[in-house]
Amino acid sequence: MVNNAFMNKPVRGVLLWIWGILGAVVYSSFTAPPLPEARLEVYNDSVQIPDFKGVNAVYHGFSFMEDPGVKPMTEADRKAEFARVKAMDLKIARTWYRPDWACGDNLYNDFNWQTPRMQAFYAWLDQMKALHVDVALQAGWWFTRDTYHNTRIPADQAQPDPEKDPARFAEWVNASLHQLIIVKGYTHIKYLVLFTEPLNYRSGNQPEGMSSPEYYDVVGTAIHRRLQQSGLRKAVQLVGPNSGSTDTAAFVGWSAGKMNDIIDIYSWHSYNGRQSGTNPPLEYEGWKQIALAGKVKIAHTGKPFWIDEYGASKPTEEVRFRPDYGNYLAQCVAAFTHAGAQSSLLWILFDQKYPASKVTNKDSFYNGVHRWGLVRSPQDDLPDAGTPYPAWYAFSMMSRYLGGRDTTPAFKTRSADSLYVVATSPSGKGTSVMVVNASHAARKFTVGFSKPVRTRMGRCLYDPAQIPGAGAPAILPFDKQFKSVTNSITDELPPRGVAIYTTLKQ
């Protein structure tokens, strides 16, 4: 999902990063001279995205999985994790799911829905259902490897059999959805993601005489048709191609041309927000370009799109652990929404221990724990394990107050001079407005509404210089009230601050 290679640049480039494009997420105490007051606009009578699905995340269903020899998640750990999910009102979780959980060591084994892995997954799905979190289930993870999971030995020499394997893999997908949705009643599984970065790197071998994109089409078509036969196709929307680690949305155009009858929601992603030909990364503008690069390629389909992963790793992983990362993520969300994305899914919601994994690598894995989330894993070997990173407080308030359930429209807006504004009507009721101050100076501004709000609005403020301490509530409280908002709000944000103004209750 991430390429962590760091590309050295001359000193001049680093200076441009710090003083010019502010490329990112390394928190600075530098304070620029005061800037003039800005005027922002919310056109809350003009809809840009009719069915905004919210600010979401990749969150794997590992919470109940046993991992012998590793510090387990306790009941208290799980309770704290689910309390955070509830507090942020997460709308969609994209989770890991592969054939080995029900097929054991071979895709052609009989399906066993009572394995320890499946039982643990059911327990997590029970929690997501209770918390009203919809699930985007992976239809396998590695392509092509999962399509012929351990069917031939030696595995490194095996090739998929395009005459048999797609049908068997589609049968596993169909049987999984039957078990999960029909038998177990997990109707909150609403999306099926067609692998992870299936066309961006080699994971498994290709069938003889067939390219990887051609085989992806074959497998996707087999899944689509098998679900049609069983009547389960209407239960889920297919998401693809999950084109990864690219600022050009590679393979999205190909998928729109070849698989538009199969794919319901187009998806792609990148990391570090680069624009083509630039390094180090940019913030808002780089992310907006990444979203628009794919949007152009699917425009003729009329279908929605997701940014299905995103985040930052440069110049080092430390960028994610600092307070400024909260502002960075808010700029990402603003860029995606302005580009028209129906949803975006952060990689990842929590640091998580991958079951049975002992991997340590340059991709922020430490003995099987992936340190890419907003809360430290309680299974990690850290003195503050289980506690949130600062950016949690920015992301959780976006998830909670910007809506995304029961048909949330996102409105057209006009930003100005390093101040980015996003506005929604959560569930079609009330108004929420996010203002992101991308500058390193305090900013005064007025937000104008094209349609009067005519009610009070509470403010939730993320200030990178004022991070909650130990024992703080799971989500930031309102720090200010605007008692009678009609046509505008006037306010001031601290350097790199993020605020949400909302008619929703706390």
C-alpha positions, 0 to 999 in steps of 0.5 A, a space after each residue: 500500500 505504501 512505497 516508503 523509499 525516500 528520494 534525496 533532493 538537493 538542499 535547494 529543494 528542501 528549502 523550497 519545501 519549508 519556505 514555499 510549499 510547506 510540503 507537509 506535515 513536519 510541525 513548525 513553530 514558525 509564525 508568519 506575519 498576520 494575513 488579511 481577513 478572508 471571505 469564504 463561501 458556502 453555497 448551501 443551496 447548491 449540491 456538489 456531491 448528492 450522496 457523500 459517504 463521509 470521512 472513513 478509514 481502513 480498519 481491519 476486523 482483527 480485534 478478536 483474533 488470537 495470536 499465540 505468543 503475542 500480547 493479546 487485546 484484552 476486553 478493556 482494550 477492545 472496549 476502548 477501541 469500539 468506544 472510539 469508533 462510536 465517538 467518531 461515528 465511523 460510517 465505513 470500515 474497509 477490512 482485510 478478508 482472504 480465502 484462508 480464513 474459510 479455506 485453510 491451506 487450499 482454495 479448493 478445500 470445503 468451506 469451513 465457516 466455523 474456523 477460529 478466524 471466522 468466529 473472531 471476524 463475526 465478533 468484530 462484525 457484530 460490533 460494527 453492526 451495533 455501531 452502525 458502521 457499514 463494511 467494505 469487505 475485501 474480495 481477497 487481498 493479493 492479486 493474482 495470488 489469492 485467486 489460486 490460493 495454495 492450489 499448486 506446489 511449489 507456489 512460486 512456480 504455480 500459475 493461475 488456471 484461467 479455466 478453473 480458478 476464476 470460477 472457484 474464486 467467485 464461488 468463494 466470494 459468493 459463499 462468503 457473502 451468503 454466509 455473512 449476509 444471509 446466514 449471519 445477517 450482516 447486512 451492513 456489508 455493503 461494499 466488495 473491494 476487488 483486491 488491493 492494488 491488483 495491477 500495480 505490483 506483482 503478487 503471484 503469477 500471471 496465467 500463461 498468455 494473459 496479462 494481469 489486467 486481462 486476468 483481473 477482468 476475467 476474475 471480476 467478471 466471474 465474481 459479478 456473474 456468480 453474484 447475479 446468479 445467486 441474487 447477491 449482486 444487489 446486496 453489494 456494490 463492487 469497488 475497484 480497481 483500487 489502483 495504488 501508490 500513483 498520482 496518475 490513477 493508473 489503470 482507472 481509465 482502463 477499468 472504466 473502459 473494460 469493466 464498467 458493467 462490473 464496477 459500481 464505484 471507482 477507486 484509487 489512491 496515493 501517498 504523500 500527496 505528490 504532484 507529477 514531477 515534484 518532491 517533497 510532497 505538497 498538501 492540498 493541491 497535490 491531493 486534489 490533483 490525485 483525485 482529479 486525475 482519476 475523475 477525468 478518466 471515469 467522467 463518462 461513466 457517471 459513477 461515483 469514486 473513492 480515494 480508498 487509501 491515503 496518508 503520508 510517510 515522508 520525510 519519515 514515518 515520524 510525520 504521522 506522529 506529530 500534531 501537524 498531521 491532523 491539519 494535513 489530513 484535514 487538507 486531504 479531506 478538503 481536497 478530495 471533497 472539492 474534487 467530488 469524491 464520494 468518500 475517502 478512506 484513511 490508511 489506517 484508523 488504528 495501529 493494528 497487529 496483523 494476526 500471525 505476522 512477525 514482520 518488521 520492515 521499512 513500511 512501518 511494521 514492527 513485529 507484525 504491528 502496523 504503525 500507520 494509524 491514529 491510535 497506538 496498538 495496545 498490542 505494541 511494545 511501546 510505553 504509551 501503547 493504546 493511546 491516541 496520536 495527536 491527529 486522532 482528534 482532528 480526524 475523529 471530529 471530521 468523521 463525526 460531524 461531516 456526516 455520510 449516512 442516510 444521504 448526506 449532500 456535500 455543498 459547493 464552496 469557495 475557499 480563499 488564500 490558504 483557507 479551505 472550506 467544506 460543507 455538508 448536511 449530515 443525513 440531510 439535516 442541519 449544516 456542518 462546515 469545516 475550515 482548514 487553516 493551511 498557513 502557519 499564521 493565525 487567520 481571520 475569516 468570514 464564512 458566508 451562507 447562500 441560504 440562511 442557517 437560522 440556528 445555533 452552531 457549535 465549534 469544535 477546534 483542533 489546534 496543533 499547539 494545544 493537544 489534549 493530554 492523558 485521560 482526555 475524552 475520545 473526541 474534542 468538545 465544543 469550545 465555542 457557541 455561535 448562538 444565532 447564525 443566519 447568513 455568516 460566521 466570523 472567526 479566527 483560527 490558530 496557525 494550522 488549526 482546523 475547526 468544524 462548525 455544526 448544528 449537530 449536537 455534541 
